[in-house]
Amino acid sequence: MAGTLTGKVALVTGAGKNIGRAIALTLARDGATVVVNGRSDAAAIEAVASEIIAAGGQAMAVLGDVSQEAAVAELAAATASRFGGVDILVCNAGLRRQTPFLDMSLAEWREILSVALDGAFVLSRAFLPQMIARQGGSIIALSGISTHVGTPNRAHVSASKSGLEGLMRALAVEFGPQGIRANCVAPGAVDTTRGASAGAMPQGLGRDEGIPQRRKASVQEIADVVRLLAGPEGGYITGQTLHVNGGAFLT
């Protein structure tokens, strides 16, 4: 595996399946060494790392809950020890759930925000020093269409993704002078296998007839946009939210 990401090290969270897996494989395809992270499914992240290695790339699977400071500190230390640090951080991990707002407990609210938003904060704080030492880097966070169009029963998910976009804008401005970029990718409906806790696709978001292109995105189409932002081709893009939704939401 060789390409414009050769010599770069990437960490992808939530990389055991679906979009995260596609991102990890795409970055590896173009030469990046990839740290494959997941919260609980060790077999899934090991399989992704093994797939990268079998194709001639370098990878390491590390289990860890990104909402926990201690786990992220261990992840950062392991990455620095094995590969010298990170150049590309992809904050893909997140929880999706559908709960009517008046039935939503504070505990559930905090649980959802803890992974996507708190996780991105803890990860960025842990890995930005490595990027600064390596004289640049790229942080990419996965947002989503529902926070822009308004979706019932997902107030906590929408709030976490809105906060994520604000965080990336703040990091883009604060760390731009050090050669570090920060962006969000906001997918629309994507053809993935939804976890049981995510529930069915919210009504109106997943219907092909509501999408001008009349189809859902493939995970590869999302990974390709992340790949753009990760590499030199996206070198002058920072502080942005790139929407990948087939025209379902127009900015």
N, C-alpha and C positions, 0 to 999 in steps of 0.2 A: 504494500500500500504506500503510495507516494503521491504528493500533491502539494497544493499551496499551504496546507496546514502542517506539513512536515516540520518536526521540531517543536510543535505546540502541544501542550497538555490541556485536556478538557475534562471537566467534571460535569456529569449529567445526573441530576437527581430524578427519582421516579423512573429509572431507565430499564426496568425489567420487562415492560410490555408497551404496546400501543405507540403513542407519539414519542415517549422517552426512548424506547428501544430504537425506533427509526432514527432519532437524532444521534444516538450513540454510534450506530452503524454508519451513518452518513459522515460524521466527523472523522471516524476511523478510516473510512474509504478514501478520504482526501489527505490522509497522513497523520492525523492527530493521534497521540496516545490518549486513551480514554479511561477515566476512573468511572466505573459504572456503580451507581448508588441506588439502593432501595431501602424501604423501611422495614420490611418483614419477610419478603419472599427471597431467601438466599438462593434457591435453585434457579429462579428466574434471572437474577443478575449474573450469576455464575455462567448461565447459558449464553447470555449476551457477550460477556467477556470472552468466553471460549470461542464464540463465533468470530469475534474480531481477531483473536490470536490465530485461529485456523486459517484465516484469510491473509495472514502475514503481518498483522498489526500488533500493537502493544496495548494491553488493557489490564485492569485490575478491578475486581469486584469488591466493594466494601459496603457492608450492611450498616445502617445507622439512621436514626430518627432525626431529620434535619431541624425539627422544632426544639431539640435539646442541645443546649450549649456544649455540654460535655461530649456528646456524640460528635458534634461538628468539629470540636477541637481535636478529637482523635482522628477524624477524617482528614483534617488539614495537616496534622502531623504525619500521618501515614503517607499522604500524597507528597509532601515535601521530602520525606525520607526516601521514597521509592523513585520519584520522578523529578524532584527539585522544585516543585511548585506548580501552580496552575496559571494558564494564560486565558482560558475560556471557561466561564462558569455558566451553566444552564440550569436555572431554577425552574424545573418542570414539576416537581412533586406538589401535589395538592389533593384535597379531599372534596368530593362532591356529594351533596345530600340535598334532599328536597323536604322541607318542613314548613308548614304554614307559619307565618311570622308570629302569630299570637300563641302558637304551641312551642315556639323555639325557646329553649332554656339558655341561660347565660353560659352554662357549661358547654352546650353544643356550639353556641356562637364562638366561644373561645377556642374550642377544638378545631373548628374549620379555619379560623384565622391563624391558628398556631403553625400550620404547615405551610400554606402558600405565602402568607405575609411575614409572620415571625420567622419562618424558615429562611426566606430570602434575606431578611435583615441579619440573622445570625450567620448565614453563609457568607454574605458580602463582607461583613465585619471580619470574619476569619480569613477570607481568601484575598481581600484587597491588598494586605501587606505583601503577599506573594506576588501579585500583579505589579505592584509598585517596584518591588525589587527586580522584576523581570522587564521593567521599563515599558509596560503597557498591557492591555488585556481587553476582554470583552465580556460583559455580563448580559445574559439574555434571560428574561423571565417570561413564562407562559401565562398570558391573561386569557380573555375569552370574550365572545360576542355578548353573552348574557348581561354583563355588567354595563354594556352600552345601550342595549335595547330595553332593559328592564324585564325581569323574569319573576313571576310569582313563585313563592316558596323557596327562593334561593337568596334571600337577603344577605345571609352570612357569606355565601360564595361570592356574590356580587361585590360586597364590601371588601372582601379580601383581595379581589382582583383589582378593584379601583385603587386600593392602597398600594398594591404592587406597582401599578403604573406610575403613581406619584413617587414612589421610592426610586424607581429607575430614572425618572427625570431629575430628581435631586442628586443622585449619584453621578449622572452624566455631567451635570454642571460642576459639582465639587471635585470630581476626579478627572475631568477632561484635560486639565493641564499636565497630568501625569501620563497621558496617552491611553486612558481607559475609557471605553465606551459602555453605555448601558441602555438597553432597549427592551421593549416588550413585543411579543408576537401574540396577536389575539385571533385564535382560530374561530371559525363559525362551526357549523355542523361537520363532524369528522366521522368517517366510517371506522369506528373502533369497537372493541368489545368492552361494554360498560360494566363496571363492578356492581355487585348487588346493592351496595350501600348508595350508589349514585341514583338509583331508580331509573325510570324510563326517561327518554329525552323529553325535556319540557315542551309542551304543546306549542307549535308555531316555529320552533327553532330547527326541528329536524325534518320537516316536510320538504321534499325536493321541489314541489310546485311553488314554494315560497322563496326559492333561491333562483335568481336569474339564470344561473348556469344549469339549473335543474339536476343537481347531484350534490352529494357530500364530497368533501375533500378526502383525499387519501392521506394516510399518516406521512407518506413520503413528501407530499406537497407542503406540509407544515415543516418537516425536517429541512427541506431545501431552503426555506426562508430563514430558519435558524442558522443554517450553514452560511448563507449570505452575510448575516450579521456577525458571525464568528470570525470571518476571514478578512483578508485585505480588500476584497471586493466591496465590502460594506464599511470601508475605513472612514468615510465622512458622514456616516449615519449614527447619530446618538441622541438620546433623550426622546425617542419616538416610540409610538405604538403602531406596528404594522399589522393591518387587518388582512386576514386571509380567509375570506368567507364566500367567495363566488358571487359577490354583489348583494348578499343578504342585508348587509349594513354598509351604508355609504358615508364616508367622512367628508 
